Amino acid sequence: MEIVKQGNVSVVRLPDRLMGKAVREMLTAVREEHEGGATHIAIDFGSTSFVDSSGIGSLVSLTKDFKTKGTVLSLRALSDDMKELFAETGLDMIFNIETDAGLDAAKID
């Protein structure tokens, strides 16, 4: 799992499959970034093709926990299939999902 800084955002790049050990590694990485003072953590799904239920549950838990602490947790580079799944299940209402249009607009500024 790779973590890179992009301005004031800590970006956690996920592996191809977010399940089992990778979920635990993601949780550790995100919590360490938060404890290190990060106020915006983006989870990058650019290389991720599969997320199991423990991965989804962990993201929901982190999102709820961070909202109470004033930390932004966002999801970026979701595949079309993952966006559709989140929309159909209502998870898009829970997560802060970065869109291509939003990123493009940010680049223009």
C-alpha positions as CSV (number, residue, x, y, z in Angstrom):
1,M,0.0,0.0,0.0
2,E,1.4,3.3,-1.1
3,I,0.8,6.7,0.6
4,V,1.7,9.9,-1.2
5,K,1.1,13.6,-0.3
6,Q,-0.7,15.8,-2.8
7,G,-0.7,19.2,-1.3
8,N,-2.7,18.9,2.0
9,V,-4.2,15.6,1.0
10,S,-2.7,12.2,2.1
11,V,-3.5,9.7,-0.7
12,V,-3.7,6.0,0.1
13,R,-3.4,3.9,-3.0
14,L,-5.2,0.6,-2.8
15,P,-4.1,-2.7,-4.3
16,D,-6.0,-4.6,-6.9
17,R,-8.2,-6.4,-4.4
18,L,-9.3,-4.9,-1.1
19,M,-10.0,-7.9,1.1
20,G,-8.6,-9.7,4.1
21,K,-5.0,-8.6,4.8
22,A,-5.3,-5.6,2.5
23,V,-8.2,-4.3,4.5
24,R,-6.2,-4.4,7.7
25,E,-3.3,-2.7,6.0
26,M,-5.5,0.0,4.6
27,L,-7.0,0.6,8.1
28,T,-3.6,0.8,9.6
29,A,-2.3,3.2,6.9
30,V,-5.3,5.5,7.2
31,R,-5.3,5.6,11.0
32,E,-1.6,6.3,11.0
33,E,-2.1,9.2,8.6
34,H,-4.9,10.6,10.8
35,E,-2.8,10.3,13.9
36,G,0.0,12.1,12.1
37,G,-2.3,15.1,11.7
38,A,-3.8,14.6,8.2
39,T,-7.1,16.4,7.9
40,H,-8.0,15.1,4.4
41,I,-7.3,11.5,3.4
42,A,-8.2,10.2,-0.1
43,I,-8.5,6.5,-0.8
44,D,-7.4,5.9,-4.4
45,F,-9.2,3.1,-6.1
46,G,-7.4,3.6,-9.4
47,S,-5.9,0.1,-9.4
48,T,-8.7,-1.7,-7.5
49,S,-11.0,-4.1,-9.2
50,F,-12.6,-5.8,-6.2
51,V,-13.7,-4.8,-2.7
52,D,-15.2,-7.3,-0.3
53,S,-17.8,-6.6,2.4
54,S,-15.1,-6.1,5.1
55,G,-13.5,-3.5,2.9
56,I,-16.8,-1.6,2.4
57,G,-17.6,-1.9,6.1
58,S,-14.2,-0.6,7.1
59,L,-14.7,2.4,4.8
60,V,-18.1,3.2,6.3
61,S,-16.7,2.9,9.8
62,L,-13.7,5.2,9.0
63,T,-16.1,7.7,7.3
64,K,-18.4,7.9,10.3
65,D,-15.5,8.1,12.8
66,F,-13.6,10.8,10.9
67,K,-16.8,13.0,10.5
68,T,-16.9,13.3,14.3
69,K,-13.2,14.3,14.3
70,G,-13.4,16.9,11.5
71,T,-11.3,14.8,9.1
72,V,-12.3,14.4,5.5
73,L,-12.2,10.9,4.0
74,S,-12.8,10.8,0.3
75,L,-12.8,8.1,-2.3
76,R,-11.3,8.8,-5.7
77,A,-10.7,7.1,-9.1
78,L,-13.7,4.7,-8.6
79,S,-14.5,2.5,-11.6
80,D,-17.9,2.9,-13.3
81,D,-19.0,-0.4,-11.9
82,M,-18.1,0.7,-8.3
83,K,-19.8,4.0,-8.7
84,E,-22.9,2.2,-9.9
85,L,-22.8,-0.2,-7.0
86,F,-22.4,2.6,-4.5
87,A,-25.3,4.5,-6.1
88,E,-27.6,1.4,-6.1
89,T,-26.9,0.6,-2.5
90,G,-27.0,4.2,-1.2
91,L,-23.4,4.2,-0.2
92,D,-22.8,7.2,-2.4
93,M,-24.8,9.2,0.2
94,I,-22.4,8.1,2.9
95,F,-19.0,8.5,1.2
96,N,-17.3,11.7,-0.1
97,I,-16.7,10.6,-3.7
98,E,-14.4,12.7,-5.8
99,T,-15.6,13.0,-9.4
100,D,-13.6,13.5,-12.6
101,A,-15.4,16.8,-13.1
102,G,-14.6,17.9,-9.6
103,L,-10.9,17.1,-10.1
104,D,-10.8,18.8,-13.4
105,A,-12.4,21.9,-11.9
106,A,-9.8,21.9,-9.2
107,K,-7.0,21.7,-11.7
108,I,-8.4,24.7,-13.6
109,D,-8.2,26.9,-10.4
